Amino acid sequence: MRVFLDMADGGPFTIQMTTLLTDEQLMAQVARADSTAFRQLAGRHLTRAHAIAFRLLHSREDAEEVAQEAISKVWQKAAAFDPARSAFGTWFYRIVTNAALDRLRRRKTPAENLDDHAEALRDTAPTGEDLRIRADETRRIKQAMAALPPTQQMALTLVYYEEFSQAEAARIMNITTSALEALLFRGKKGLKQRLTP
């Protein structure tokens, strides 16, 4: 539990203590239908949930739907959450990854959304040639990632893009660490084969 001290308007000797609750403590409150605790959890985790889903799905709309679906399940299944079995983050990001993988499996081809490419272009160097080269690289990487099996995509996304430890990523994907390492190895090998001219 972290405690922060704030100076109140009453002067330097008036101290107000604010305690930030852990995710697990907030979940206990959410299980009792506390909407304030739910909003706090959503505020802490929705941005990352969206980022994870987006890296796999390459569609803002799909990523938003997955993130909303996952946070809705937090409210619906709050009573089923057991902090003795896993940390909230592990439990929640497993919901996110499963929803994203389900959506990806239902697709026949990866979505191409021009808005997604526009963001990559905004982050590039100012010259036209640099823009073209970076856009080509971004497109090639996205295509190479999209060609991988969904579980390899998810493993690479969690470890290399979202910077979860391998142990955390394995728990999120509900697999062993050695299985995650195998997915990472095959995923990196597949990317290298697809990206090597």
PAZAPA-4460 file (N, C-alpha, C; in steps of 0.05 Angstrom, whole numbers, plus 32768, in hexadecimal, padded with zeros to 4 digits):
% residues 197
    n_x    n_y    n_z   ca_x   ca_y   ca_z    c_x    c_y    c_z   seq   type   mol
   8011   7FE9   8000   8000   8000   8000   8012   8018   8000     1      M     A
   800C   802B   7FEE   801C   8044   7FED   800D   805A   7FFA     2      R     A
   801B   806B   8009   800F   8082   8017   801B   809B   800C     3      V     A
   800B   80AF   8005   8015   80C8   7FFB   800C   80DE   800F     4      F     A
   801E   80F1   8015   8018   8107   8026   8014   8120   8016     5      L     A
   7FFE   812D   801A   7FF8   8146   800B   7FF5   815D   801F     6      D     A
   8000   8173   8018   7FFC   818B   8029   7FE1   8197   8022     7      M     A
   7FD0   819A   8036   7FB5   81A5   8031   7FB7   81C4   8031     8      A     A
   7FA3   81D1   802A   7FA3   81EE   8029   7FA6   81FB   8044     9      D     A
   7FA2   81ED   8059   7FA3   81F8   8074   7FBF   81FF   807E    10      G     A
   7FD3   81FB   806F   7FEE   8202   8078   8001   81EB   8078    11      G     A
   801A   81F0   807E   802F   81DB   807C   802C   81C5   8091    12      P     A
   801C   81C9   80A6   801A   81B5   80BB   8002   81A3   80B8    13      F     A
   7FF1   81AA   80A5   7FD9   8199   80A0   7FE0   8185   808B    14      T     A
   7FDF   816C   8092   7FE6   8157   807F   7FCE   8145   807A    15      I     A
   7FC8   8140   8061   7FB2   812E   805A   7FBF   8115   804E    16      Q     A
   7FB7   80FD   8059   7FC2   80E4   804F   7FAE   80D7   803C    17      M     A
   7FB8   80CF   8025   7FA7   80C2   8011   7FB3   80A6   800C    18      T     A
   7FA4   8092   800F   7FAD   8077   800A   7FA3   806C   7FF0    19      T     A
   7FB6   8063   7FDF   7FAE   8057   7FC6   7FA9   8039   7FCA    20      L     A
   7F93   8030   7FC2   7F8D   8013   7FC5   7F9A   8003   7FAF    21      L     A
   7FA1   7FEB   7FB5   7FAB   7FD9   7FA0   7F95   7FD0   7F8E    22      T     A
   7F9C   7FC5   7F77   7F88   7FBB   7F65   7F76   7FA6   7F73    23      D     A
   7F83   7F95   7F82   7F75   7F7F   7F90   7F61   7F8A   7FA4    24      E     A
   7F69   7FA0   7FB2   7F56   7FAC   7FC5   7F3F   7FB9   7FB7    25      Q     A
   7F45   7FC6   7FA0   7F30   7FD2   7F90   7F1C   7FBD   7F86    26      L     A
   7F27   7FA6   7F7E   7F16   7F90   7F74   7F03   7F86   7F8A    27      M     A
   7F0C   7F85   7FA3   7EFB   7F7D   7FB9   7EE3   7F91   7FBB    28      A     A
   7EE9   7FAB   7FB6   7ED3   7FBF   7FB6   7EC1   7FBC   7F9E    29      Q     A
   7ECD   7FB6   7F87   7EBE   7FB2   7F6E   7EAB   7F9B   7F72    30      V     A
   7EB4   7F86   7F7F   7EA3   7F6F   7F84   7E8A   7F76   7F95    31      A     A
   7E8C   7F8C   7FA4   7E76   7F97   7FB4   7E67   7FAD   7FA5    32      R     A
   7E6B   7FAD   7F8A   7E5D   7FC0   7F78   7E65   7FDD   7F7C    33      A     A
   7E7E   7FE2   7F84   7E88   7FFD   7F88   7E92   8009   7F6D    34      D     A
   7E82   801B   7F62   7E88   8025   7F47   7EA0   8038   7F47    35      S     A
   7EA6   8045   7F5E   7EBE   8056   7F60   7ED7   8045   7F5E    36      T     A
   7ED8   802F   7F6B   7EEF   801D   7F6A   7EF2   8012   7F4E    37      A     A
   7EDC   800C   7F41   7EDC   8002   7F25   7EE8   8017   7F13    38      F     A
   7EE0   8030   7F16   7EEB   8046   7F05   7F09   8049   7F0A    39      R     A
   7F12   8046   7F22   7F2F   8048   7F28   7F3E   8031   7F19    40      Q     A
   7F34   8019   7F1B   7F41   8002   7F0D   7F41   8007   7EEF    41      L     A
   7F2B   8010   7EE4   7F2A   8015   7EC7   7F3E   802B   7EC0    42      A     A
   7F40   8040   7ED0   7F53   8055   7ECA   7F70   804B   7ECB    43      G     A
   7F76   8038   7EDC   7F91   802E   7EDE   7F98   801B   7EC7    44      R     A
   7F84   800D   7EBC   7F8B   7FF7   7EAA   7F80   7FF9   7E8D    45      H     A
   7F6D   800A   7E87   7F61   800A   7E6C   7F75   8012   7E56    46      L     A
   7F87   8025   7E5C   7F9A   802E   7E47   7FAC   8017   7E3F    47      T     A
   7FB6   8008   7E52   7FC8   7FF1   7E4C   7FB8   7FDB   7E3E    48      R     A
   7FA0   7FD6   7E47   7F8F   7FC2   7E3B   7F8B   7FC8   7E1D    49      A     A
   7F85   7FE2   7E17   7F81   7FEA   7DFC   7F9A   7FE6   7DEC    50      H     A
   7FB1   7FED   7DF7   7FCB   7FEA   7DE9   7FD1   7FCD   7DE2    51      A     A
   7FCC   7FBB   7DF5   7FD1   7F9F   7DF0   7FBF   7F95   7DDA    52      I     A
   7FA5   7F9C   7DDB   7F92   7F93   7DC7   7F99   7F9F   7DAB    53      A     A
   7FA1   7FB8   7DAB   7FA8   7FC5   7D92   7FC0   7FB8   7D84    54      F     A
   7FD4   7FB2   7D94   7FEC   7FA5   7D88   7FE6   7F8B   7D7C    55      R     A
   7FD2   7F7D   7D86   7FCB   7F63   7D7A   7FB7   7F67   7D63    56      L     A
   7FA4   7F78   7D66   7F8E   7F7B   7D53   7F93   7F8F   7D3D    57      L     A
   7FA5   7FA3   7D41   7FAB   7FB8   7D2D   7F92   7FC7   7D25    58      H     A
   7F7F   7FCA   7D37   7F67   7FD9   7D31   7F5F   7FE8   7D4B    59      S     A
   7F5D   8002   7D4A   7F55   8011   7D61   7F39   8009   7D6B    60      R     A
   7F27   8006   7D58   7F0C   8000   7D5F   7F0A   7FE5   7D6D    61      E     A
   7F17   7FD1   7D62   7F17   7FB6   7D6F   7F25   7FB7   7D8A    62      D     A
   7F3B   7FC6   7D8C   7F49   7FC8   7DA6   7F38   7FD5   7DBB    63      A     A
   7F29   7FEA   7DB3   7F17   7FF7   7DC6   7F02   7FE4   7DCF    64      E     A
   7EF6   7FD5   7DBD   7EE1   7FC2   7DC4   7EEC   7FAC   7DD7    65      E     A
   7F04   7FA3   7DD1   7F10   7F8E   7DE2   7F15   7F99   7DFE    66      V     A
   7F20   7FB1   7E00   7F26   7FBE   7E1A   7F0C   7FC2   7E29    67      A     A
   7EF7   7FCC   7E1C   7EDE   7FD0   7E29   7ED1   7FB6   7E32    68      Q     A
   7ED3   7FA2   7E21   7EC9   7F87   7E28   7ED7   7F7C   7E41    69      E     A
   7EF1   7F7F   7E42   7F01   7F75   7E58   7EFA   7F84   7E72    70      A     A
   7EF8   7F9E   7E71   7EF2   7FAD   7E89   7ED6   7FA8   7E93    71      I     A
   7EC4   7FA2   7E80   7EA8   7F9B   7E88   7EA8   7F80   7E97    72      S     A
   7EBA   7F6E   7E8E   7EBB   7F54   7E9C   7EC6   7F58   7EB9    73      K     A
   7ED6   7F6C   7EBD   7EE0   7F71   7ED8   7EC8   7F77   7EEA    74      V     A
   7EB6   7F87   7EE1   7E9E   7F8E   7EF1   7E8C   7F75   7EF4    75      W     A
   7E88   7F67   7EDE   7E76   7F50   7EDF   7E81   7F39   7EF0    76      Q     A
   7E9B   7F34   7EEF   7EA7   7F1D   7EFC   7EB8   7F24   7F14    77      K     A
   7EB3   7F3B   7F20   7EC3   7F45   7F36   7EC2   7F31   7F4E    78      A     A
   7EAB   7F25   7F53   7EA9   7F12   7F69   7EB9   7EF9   7F64    79      A     A
   7EBF   7EF2   7F4B   7ECE   7EDA   7F45   7EEC   7EDE   7F47    80      A     A
   7EF5   7EF7   7F48   7F11   7EFD   7F4A   7F1C   7EF3   7F65    81      F     A
   7F32   7EE4   7F64   7F3F   7ED9   7F7C   7F5C   7EE3   7F7D    82      D     A
   7F61   7EF6   7F8F   7F7D   7F01   7F91   7F91   7EEC   7F9A    83      P     A
   7F88   7ED6   7FA5   7F9B   7EC1   7FAD   7FA5   7EB2   7F95    84      A     A
   7F95   7EB2   7F80   7F9D   7EA3   7F67   7FAE   7EB3   7F54    85      R     A
   7FA9   7ECD   7F52   7FB9   7EDE   7F40   7FB6   7EFB   7F48    86      S     A
   7FC9   7F0B   7F3F   7FC6   7F28   7F43   7FB1   7F33   7F30    87      A     A
   7FA5   7F49   7F36   7F91   7F54   7F25   7F9B   7F58   7F08    88      F     A
   7FB3   7F64   7F05   7FBE   7F69   7EEB   7FBF   7F50   7EDA    89      G     A
   7FC9   7F3B   7EE6   7FCB   7F21   7ED7   7FAF   7F18   7ECF    90      T     A
   7F9C   7F19   7EE1   7F80   7F10   7EDB   7F74   7F22   7EC6    91      W     A
   7F77   7F3C   7EC8   7F6A   7F4E   7EB5   7F77   7F4C   7E99    92      F     A
   7F92   7F4C   7E98   7F9E   7F4B   7E7D   7F9B   7F30   7E70    93      Y     A
   7F95   7F1B   7E7F   7F8D   7F02   7E73   7F72   7F05   7E66    94      R     A
   7F60   7F13   7E72   7F45   7F18   7E66   7F4A   7F28   7E4C    95      I     A
   7F5B   7F3C   7E4D   7F60   7F4D   7E35   7F6C   7F3C   7E1F    96      V     A
   7F81   7F2C   7E25   7F8E   7F1C   7E10   7F7B   7F07   7E05    97      T     A
   7F6B   7EFB   7E16   7F59   7EE6   7E0B   7F44   7EF3   7DF9    98      N     A
   7F3A   7F0A   7E00   7F26   7F18   7DEF   7F32   7F20   7DD5    99      A     A
   7F4B   7F2A   7DD6   7F59   7F32   7DBD   7F5E   7F1A   7DAB   100      A     A
   7F68   7F05   7DB7   7F6D   7EEC   7DA8   7F54   7EE1   7D9C   101      L     A
   7F3E   7EE1   7DAB   7F24   7ED8   7DA0   7F1C   7EE8   7D88   102      D     A
   7F1F   7F02   7D8A   7F17   7F14   7D74   7F29   7F0F   7D5C   103      R     A
   7F43   7F0B   7D61   7F56   7F06   7D4B   7F50   7EEC   7D3D   104      L     A
   7F49   7ED8   7D4C   7F43   7EBD   7D40   7F29   7EBF   7D2E   105      R     A
   7F17   7ED0   7D36   7EFE   7ED3   7D26   7F03   7EE1   7D0B   106      R     A
   7F19   7EF0   7D0A   7F1F   7EFE   7CF1   7F29   7EEB   7CDC   107      R     A
   7F24   7EF2   7CC3   7F2F   7EE2   7CAD   7F4A   7EEF   7CA4   108      K     A
   7F4B   7F09   7CA3   7F64   7F17   7C9C   7F68   7F2E   7CB0   109      T     A
   7F81   7F36   7CB5   7F86   7F4C   7CC7   7F79   7F66   7CBC   110      P     A
   7F6E   7F76   7CCE   7F62   7F8F   7CC7   7F77   7FA3   7CBE   111      A     A
   7F71   7FB2   7CA9   7F82   7FC8   7CA1   7F72   7FE1   7CA6   112      E     A
   7F7B   7FF1   7CB8   7F6E   800A   7CBF   7F80   8021   7CB9   113      N     A
   7F79   8033   7CA7   7F8A   8049   7CA0   7F91   805B   7CB7   114      L     A
   7F7F   805E   7CCB   7F84   806E   7CE2   7F9C   8063   7CF2   115      D     A
   7F9F   8048   7CF3   7FB5   803C   7D01   7FCF   8043   7CF4   116      D     A
   7FD0   8044   7CD9   7FE8   804A   7CCB   7FEF   8068   7CCD   117      H     A
   7FDA   8078   7CCF   7FDF   8095   7CD2   7FEE   809C   7CEB   118      A     A
   7FE9   808E   7D01   7FF7   8093   7D1A   8015   808C   7D16   119      E     A
   801B   8076   7D09   8037   806F   7D04   8045   8084   7CF3   120      A     A
   8036   8090   7CE0   8042   80A4   7CD0   8047   80BE   7CDF   121      L     A
   8036   80C5   7CF2   8039   80DD   7D02   8053   80DC   7D12   122      R     A
   805B   80C4   7D1A   8073   80C2   7D2B   808D   80C1   7D1C   123      D     A
   808D   80C5   7D02   80A5   80C2   7CF2   80B5   80DB   7CEE   124      T     A
   80CC   80D9   7CE2   80DE   80EF   7CDC   80D0   8101   7CC8   125      A     A
   80D9   811A   7CC5   80CB   812D   7CB5   80CD   812A   7C97   126      P     A
   80E2   811D   7C8D   80E5   811C   7C70   80D3   8107   7C64   127      T     A
   80CB   810C   7C4B   80BA   80F9   7C3D   80C5   80DD   7C3A   128      G     A
   80DF   80DC   7C33   80EC   80C2   7C30   80ED   80B3   7C4B   129      E     A
   80F3   80C1   7C61   80F3   80B4   7C7B   80D7   80AA   7C82   130      D     A
   80C3   80BA   7C7B   80A7   80B2   7C81   80A0   8098   7C72   131      L     A
   80A8   8097   7C59   80A2   807F   7C49   80B1   8067   7C53   132      R     A
   80CA   8069   7C5B   80D9   8053   7C65   80CD   8049   7C7F   133      I     A
   80C7   805C   7C91   80BB   8054   7CAB   80A0   8047   7CA8   134      R     A
   8090   8052   7C96   8075   8046   7C91   8078   802A   7C85   135      A     A
   808B   8026   7C73   8090   800B   7C68   8099   7FF8   7C7E   136      D     A
   80AB   8001   7C90   80B4   7FEF   7CA6   809D   7FE8   7CB8   137      E     A
   808D   7FFC   7CBF   8076   7FF8   7CD1   8063   7FE4   7CC5   138      T     A
   805D   7FE8   7CAB   804B   7FD6   7C9D   8056   7FB9   7C9C   139      R     A
   8070   7FB6   7C96   807C   7F9C   7C95   807C   7F8E   7CB0   140      R     A
   8081   7F9D   7CC6   8081   7F91   7CE0   8065   7F89   7CE8   141      I     A
   8051   7F9A   7CE2   8035   7F93   7CE8   802C   7F7A   7CD9   142      K     A
   8034   7F79   7CBF   802C   7F62   7CAF   803A   7F49   7CB9   143      Q     A
   8053   7F4B   7CC1   8062   7F34   7CCB   8055   7F2A   7CE5   144      A     A
   804F   7F3D   7CF7   8042   7F36   7D11   8027   7F29   7D0B   145      M     A
   8017   7F34   7CF9   7FFC   7F2A   7CF3   7FFD   7F0E   7CE7   146      A     A
   8013   7F07   7CDA   8016   7EED   7CCE   801D   7ED7   7CE3   147      A     A
   8025   7EDF   7CFA   802C   7ECC   7D0F   8012   7EC0   7D1C   148      L     A
   8014   7EA9   7D27   7FFD   7E9E   7D36   7FF6   7EB2   7D4D   149      P     A
   7FDC   7EB4   7D54   7FD4   7EC7   7D69   7FE3   7EC4   7D84   150      P     A
   7FE9   7EAC   7D8C   7FF6   7EA9   7DA6   8013   7EB4   7DA5   151      T     A
   8020   7EB1   7D8E   803B   7EBD   7D8B   8039   7EDB   7D8B   152      Q     A
   8025   7EE6   7D7D   8021   7F03   7D7C   801D   7F0D   7D99   153      Q     A
   800D   7F00   7DA8   8007   7F09   7DC3   801F   7F07   7DD5   154      M     A
   802F   7EF2   7DD3   8047   7EEF   7DE3   805B   7F06   7DDD   155      A     A
   805F   7F0B   7DC3   8071   7F21   7DBB   8067   7F3C   7DC4   156      L     A
   804D   7F40   7DC2   8041   7F5A   7DCA   8045   7F5E   7DE8   157      T     A
   803E   7F4A   7DF8   8040   7F4E   7E15   805C   7F52   7E1F   158      L     A
   806F   7F44   7E14   808B   7F45   7E1D   809A   7F5D   7E11   159      V     A
   8098   7F61   7DF7   80A9   7F75   7DEA   809B   7F90   7DE7   160      Y     A
   8081   7F91   7DE4   8074   7FAB   7DE0   8069   7FB6   7DFB   161      Y     A
   805D   7FA4   7E0B   8051   7FAD   7E24   8064   7FA9   7E3C   162      E     A
   807B   7F9C   7E37   8091   7F99   7E4A   8089   7F8B   7E64   163      E     A
   8077   7F77   7E62   8072   7F65   7E78   808A   7F53   7E7A   164      F     A
   8090   7F49   7E92   80A5   7F35   7E95   809A   7F1B   7E89   165      S     A
   80AD   7F09   7E83   80A3   7EF0   7E77   8091   7EE1   7E8A   166      Q     A
   8097   7EE2   7EA4   8086   7ED4   7EB8   806A   7EE1   7EB8   167      A     A
   8068   7EFC   7EB7   804E   7F09   7EB7   803F   7F03   7E9D   168      E     A
   804D   7F03   7E87   8040   7EFD   7E6D   8035   7EE1   7E6D   169      A     A
   8045   7ECE   7E77   803C   7EB2   7E78   8023   7EB0   7E89   170      A     A
   8022   7EBE   7EA0   800A   7EBD   7EB1   7FF2   7EC9   7EA3   171      R     A
   7FF6   7EDF   7E95   7FE0   7EEC   7E86   7FD5   7ED9   7E71   172      I     A
   7FE7   7ECB   7E63   7FDF   7EB9   7E4E   7FD6   7E9E   7E58   173      M     A
   7FDA   7E9A   7E73   7FD2   7E81   7E80   7FE2   7E69   7E75   174      N     A
   7FFC   7E6D   7E71   800E   7E58   7E68   8027   7E58   7E79   175      I     A
   8037   7E44   7E77   8050   7E43   7E86   8064   7E56   7E7A   176      T     A
   8078   7E5D   7E8A   808E   7E6F   7E80   809D   7E62   7E69   177      T     A
   80A1   7E47   7E6B   80AF   7E3A   7E55   809E   7E3A   7E3B   178      S     A
   8084   7E38   7E3E   8073   7E39   7E26   8074   7E56   7E1A   179      A     A
   8075   7E6A   7E2B   8077   7E85   7E22   8092   7E89   7E13   180      L     A
   80A7   7E7F   7E1F   80C2   7E81   7E12   80C2   7E74   7DF6   181      E     A
   80B4   7E5E   7DF4   80B2   7E50   7DDA   80A3   7E61   7DC6   182      A     A
   808D   7E6E   7DCF   807D   7E80   7DBE   808E   7E98   7DB5   183      L     A
   809E   7EA3   7DC8   80AF   7EBA   7DC1   80C4   7EB1   7DAD   184      L     A
   80D0   7E9A   7DB1   80E5   7E90   7D9F   80D9   7E8D   7D83   185      F     A
   80C2   7E7F   7D81   80B6   7E7A   7D67   80AD   7E94   7D5A   186      R     A
   80A2   7EA6   7D6B   8099   7EC0   7D60   80AF   7ED1   7D55   187      G     A
   80C6   7ED2   7D64   80DD   7EE2   7D5A   80E8   7ED5   7D41   188      K     A
   80E9   7EBA   7D40   80F3   7EAC   7D29   80E1   7EB2   7D10   189      K     A
   80C7   7EB1   7D15   80B4   7EB6   7D00   80B6   7ED3   7CF5   190      G     A
   80B9   7EE6   7D08   80BD   7F02   7D00   80D6   7F05   7CEF   191      L     A
   80EC   7EF9   7CF8   8105   7EFC   7CEA   8103   7EF0   7CCE   192      K     A
   80F5   7EDA   7CCB   80F2   7ECE   7CB0   80E2   7EE0   7C9E   193      Q     A
   80CD   7EEC   7CAA   80BB   7EFD   7C99   80C8   7F18   7C93   194      R     A
   80DA   7F22   7CA5   80E5   7F3C   7CA1   8100   7F3C   7C92   195      L     A
   810C   7F25   7C90   8126   7F23   7C82   8121   7F22   7C64   196      T     A
   812D   7F35   7C55   8128   7F35   7C38   8132   7F1C   7C2A   197      P     A
***
